[in-house]
Amino acid sequence: MKERLRLPAEWERHAACWLAFPHLQEEWPEHLHDAQRCIAALSRAIAEAGNEPVQLLVKNDEIEERARSLIGESRNVRYVTADYGDCWMRDTAPLLGHTADGVLGGLCFQFNGWGGRFEIPFDDSIGGWLTDRLDAKRFECPVVLEGGALEPNGQGALLTTASCVLNDNRNPGLTREAFEEALSALVVVDRVFWLDRGLEHDHTDGHIDMIARFLAPDTVLCMTAAPGTPNAEVLDTIARDLRTSGFTVVGVPAPSAFAAPGGAPLPASYCNFYVANEAVIVPTYEAAEDQTALSELANAFPDREVIGLPARDLLWGGGAFHCVTQAQPTAP
C-alpha cells in the first residue's frame, strides 16, 4: 500500500512553530512596523506561554535585529535566516505530519499567489526550503492551493471550501471528486466536508481557517452574525451545514465590522486562532465580542491558557494568527 501522510489536529504536541517576520514595505504600506510588532508578540506568546519552540524566519541581519528588539530575550525563539516572501507561512509552507512509520513529511501544493492576486518572490520556494531543512519527505499534490484551505481533525476528517479549492483562478475544471482522489492518494483522509464559501472580502476566496475550526474531532467552532450585518447569511449557512454533517457546533459572535480605508470590510475572524502546546492564542479586534470568543475557547481548551492578542494590524494584510503559523508536529 502506498505510504500516506497523517495530518495531525492542531492540539496535538508540536516540536516547533514556524513563523516569518514581515519585511516588505510595499506589502504593508503604512503598516509594516505594526505588523512586525504583532508577529513579535505572537512569537513571544507561543514560545513562552505556549511552551513551544519558535523558528522565526528573518531575511537578513537587519531584520533579525529588528525582530530581537521587539521580542526581547527568549530562550525559546530561534532566528533562522532564509529567503521568503511575506509572513503567511500557513499558506506558503507545507502542511506537516508523519507517516505510519513515523517519518516527517510535508503535504506540498502548487502555489500561484492566492489565485494570482499576490505574487511575491520566494513565496513559491519556501516550501521546498523548509522540507529540505527538516529532511522531510515531500508529498507533492498537483492541485494549486494553500494550507489555510484545509482543516484536519487528526482522525481522517477534513474541512474545506469549494469557493477556494475549485476556483478557476487556481484549478479550472477541478471537481470535488477529483480533488478528494488526489488528496487521498497522499494523506490519510476518510471524508472531506465541503462548505460552499467563506467570508466576503476575503482575498483567499474563503479559506476554511477563517470560518470553521475543529475544537475536538467532532466539534467545530464557527461564528454567528446578526441579520443584515456583513456575512450573516454565509455564517448561518456554515453553521447549518456543519450540523447537518453531524458535527457539534460551537458558535461565537462575529467581531463587529470594521473597514479598510475606502470602506471595504476587513475579514476579521475569531476562528483564526493558533493552538500551541500549552496555550491558545486568539486574535482580538478591540470589539465587544472579544471576551465571548475568549470564554468559549477557554471552555473548549480547559488544559491550556487562552490568550487574546490584538490582531487588527495583521488584518491589513488579510489574515491573523493561524495564517502566519505552521506547526511542526512531534514525532509519534
C-alpha positions in Angstrom: 0.0 0.0 0.0 1.3 3.5 -0.9 2.7 5.4 2.0 0.5 8.3 3.1 0.8 11.2 5.5 -1.4 11.8 8.5 -2.2 15.4 9.1 -2.5 15.9 12.9 -5.0 18.0 14.7 -3.5 21.3 15.9 -4.0 20.4 19.6 -1.5 17.5 19.2 2.0 18.1 20.5 4.4 20.3 18.5 8.1 20.2 18.2 8.2 23.7 16.9 6.2 26.5 15.3 7.5 28.2 12.1 6.8 31.9 11.5 8.3 34.5 9.2 9.0 38.2 10.2 7.4 40.8 7.9 10.0 42.8 6.0 8.4 44.1 2.7 7.3 47.7 3.0 5.4 47.5 -0.3 3.2 44.7 1.1 2.4 46.7 4.3 2.0 50.3 3.2 2.0 52.4 6.4 1.6 49.2 8.5 4.9 47.3 8.3 6.1 48.2 11.8 2.6 47.4 13.2 2.7 44.0 11.5 6.2 43.4 12.9 5.1 44.2 16.4 2.1 41.8 16.0 4.3 38.9 14.9 6.8 39.7 17.7 4.0 39.5 20.3 2.6 36.3 18.8 6.1 34.7 18.7 6.7 35.5 22.3 3.3 34.2 23.4 3.8 30.9 21.6 7.4 30.5 22.9 6.7 31.4 26.5 3.1 30.8 27.5 2.7 28.2 24.8 5.9 26.4 25.8 6.6 25.8 22.1 9.9 26.4 20.3 9.5 29.1 17.7 11.6 29.1 14.5 11.3 32.6 13.2 12.4 33.3 9.6 14.3 36.6 9.1 15.5 38.0 5.8 18.9 39.3 7.0 20.8 40.6 9.9 19.0 43.9 9.9 15.6 42.2 10.0 16.8 39.9 12.8 18.0 42.8 14.9 14.5 44.4 14.5 12.8 41.2 15.5 15.0 40.7 18.5 14.4 44.2 19.7 10.7 43.6 19.7 10.6 40.1 21.0 13.2 40.6 23.8 15.0 37.8 25.5 13.5 34.4 24.9 15.4 31.1 25.0 12.5 29.5 23.1 12.8 31.7 19.9 15.4 30.8 17.3 16.1 33.2 14.4 16.7 31.5 11.0 17.9 33.4 8.0 16.1 32.5 4.8 14.7 33.8 1.6 10.9 34.1 1.9 8.2 36.4 0.7 5.8 37.6 3.3 4.7 36.2 6.7 1.8 33.9 5.6 3.5 30.6 6.5 0.3 28.7 6.8 -0.2 29.1 3.0 3.4 29.1 1.6 4.9 26.3 3.8 3.8 22.6 3.6 1.3 21.1 6.0 3.5 18.8 8.2 2.6 15.4 9.5 4.0 11.9 9.9 3.7 8.6 8.0 2.7 5.4 9.8 6.4 4.7 10.2 7.0 8.0 11.9 8.7 9.7 9.0 8.2 13.5 9.0 6.5 14.6 5.7 5.1 17.7 4.2 1.9 18.0 2.0 3.1 20.3 -0.7 0.6 22.0 -3.0 1.3 24.0 -6.1 1.3 27.7 -5.3 0.2 30.6 -7.5 0.0 33.6 -5.2 -3.6 33.1 -3.9 -5.1 32.8 -7.4 -2.6 35.2 -9.0 -3.5 38.1 -6.7 -0.2 38.4 -4.8 2.9 37.0 -6.5 5.8 37.7 -4.1 9.4 36.4 -4.8 10.2 33.3 -2.7 6.7 32.6 -1.6 6.7 29.7 -4.1 10.0 28.3 -3.0 9.9 28.5 0.9 8.1 25.2 1.0 10.9 23.3 -0.7 13.5 25.1 1.5 11.6 24.0 4.7 11.2 20.4 3.7 14.9 20.3 2.8 15.9 21.8 6.1 13.8 19.4 8.1 14.8 16.4 5.9 11.1 15.8 5.4 9.6 13.7 2.7 7.6 15.7 0.2 4.1 14.6 -0.7 3.5 16.5 -3.9 -0.1 17.3 -4.7 -0.8 18.6 -8.3 -3.6 20.9 -7.0 -3.0 24.6 -6.7 -3.9 25.5 -3.1 -2.7 27.0 0.2 -2.5 25.3 3.6 -5.2 27.6 5.1 -7.7 26.0 2.9 -7.6 22.7 4.8 -8.6 22.0 8.4 -7.9 18.4 9.7 -9.2 16.8 12.9 -6.3 14.3 13.1 -8.6 11.4 12.6 -9.1 11.5 8.9 -11.7 14.2 8.5 -11.0 17.5 6.7 -13.0 20.7 6.3 -12.5 22.9 3.2 -14.4 25.3 0.9 -15.4 24.9 -2.7 -15.0 28.6 -3.3 -11.3 28.3 -2.8 -10.3 24.8 -3.9 -12.5 24.7 -7.0 -11.9 28.3 -8.0 -11.0 28.8 -11.7 -8.1 31.1 -10.6 -6.5 28.0 -9.1 -7.9 24.9 -10.5 -10.1 25.4 -13.6 -12.3 22.4 -14.2 -11.4 20.6 -11.0 -14.3 18.7 -9.4 -14.8 17.8 -5.7 -14.3 14.1 -6.6 -11.0 14.7 -8.4 -9.7 16.8 -5.5 -10.6 14.2 -3.0 -9.0 11.5 -5.1 -5.7 13.5 -5.4 -5.7 14.2 -1.7 -6.5 10.7 -0.6 -3.6 9.4 -2.6 -1.2 11.3 -0.4 -2.8 11.8 3.0 -5.0 9.7 5.4 -8.5 11.0 4.8 -11.8 9.3 5.3 -14.1 12.2 4.4 -13.8 15.7 3.2 -16.6 18.1 4.4 -17.3 20.8 1.9 -18.6 24.3 2.8 -19.6 26.4 -0.2 -17.9 29.7 0.5 -16.1 31.9 3.1 -16.2 35.5 4.2 -16.9 38.3 1.9 -13.8 40.5 1.1 -11.5 37.6 1.9 -8.9 37.7 -0.8 -8.1 34.0 -0.2 -11.5 33.1 -1.8 -12.7 31.6 1.5 -10.0 29.8 3.5 -11.5 27.4 6.0 -9.3 28.7 8.8 -11.3 32.0 8.7 -14.7 30.4 9.1 -14.6 26.9 10.8 -12.1 25.2 13.1 -12.0 21.9 14.9 -12.1 22.2 18.7 -12.3 18.4 19.0 -12.6 15.5 16.5 -16.4 16.1 16.2 -16.7 19.7 17.4 -16.3 22.8 15.2 -16.1 26.5 16.1 -17.8 28.9 13.7 -19.1 32.4 14.0 -22.6 33.9 14.0 -23.7 37.4 13.0 -26.9 39.5 13.4 -29.2 39.6 10.4 -28.2 42.3 8.0 -24.6 42.5 9.1 -21.7 41.5 6.8 -21.5 37.7 6.2 -24.6 37.0 8.3 -26.1 34.7 5.6 -22.9 33.0 4.9 -22.2 32.3 8.6 -25.7 31.0 9.1 -25.3 28.6 6.2 -21.9 27.4 7.5 -23.4 26.5 11.0 -26.4 24.8 9.4 -24.2 22.7 7.0 -21.9 21.6 9.8 -24.8 20.5 12.0 -26.3 18.6 9.1 -23.0 16.8 8.6 -23.2 15.6 12.2 -20.8 18.0 13.9 -21.4 19.6 17.3 -21.2 23.3 16.5 -19.9 26.0 19.0 -20.8 29.5 17.9 -19.2 32.8 18.8 -20.5 36.2 17.6 -18.5 37.6 14.7 -16.4 40.6 15.6 -18.1 44.0 15.0 -17.4 45.1 11.4 -14.6 47.5 10.7 -13.3 48.6 7.4 -10.2 49.5 5.5 -9.7 53.0 4.1 -12.2 53.2 1.3 -14.9 51.4 3.1 -14.4 47.7 2.3 -15.0 45.5 5.3 -11.9 43.5 6.6 -12.4 39.8 7.1 -11.9 39.7 10.9 -12.4 36.2 12.4 -12.0 34.6 15.8 -11.6 31.3 14.1 -8.1 32.2 13.1 -6.6 31.1 16.5 -3.4 29.1 17.0 -3.2 26.1 19.4 0.2 25.9 20.9 1.4 23.2 23.3 0.2 24.9 26.5 -1.8 28.0 25.2 -4.3 29.0 22.6 -3.6 32.4 21.0 -6.7 34.1 19.9 -6.9 37.2 17.6 -8.8 40.1 19.2 -10.0 43.2 17.5 -10.9 45.7 20.2 -14.5 44.6 19.6 -17.4 44.0 22.1 -17.4 40.3 21.1 -13.7 39.7 22.0 -14.5 38.4 25.5 -17.2 36.0 24.4 -14.8 34.4 21.9 -12.1 34.1 24.6 -14.5 32.5 27.0 -15.8 29.9 24.5 -12.2 28.9 23.6 -11.3 28.7 27.3 -14.2 26.2 27.7 -13.0 24.3 24.7 -9.4 24.0 25.8 -9.5 23.8 29.6 -6.0 22.4 29.8 -4.4 25.4 28.0 -4.1 29.1 28.8 -6.2 31.1 26.4 -4.6 34.4 25.4 -6.2 37.2 23.4 -3.7 39.3 21.4 -4.6 42.3 19.2 -4.7 41.3 15.6 -6.1 44.3 13.7 -2.6 45.2 12.5 -2.2 41.8 10.8 -5.7 42.1 9.3 -4.4 44.9 7.0 -2.6 42.0 5.2 -5.7 39.8 5.1 -5.3 37.3 7.9 -4.5 36.7 11.6 -2.6 34.2 13.8 -3.4 30.9 12.1 -2.5 32.3 8.8 1.1 33.1 9.9 1.9 29.9 11.8 2.9 26.5 10.6 3.2 23.8 13.3 5.8 21.1 13.1 4.3 18.1 15.0 6.3 16.0 17.4 7.2 12.5 16.1 4.7 9.8 17.3 
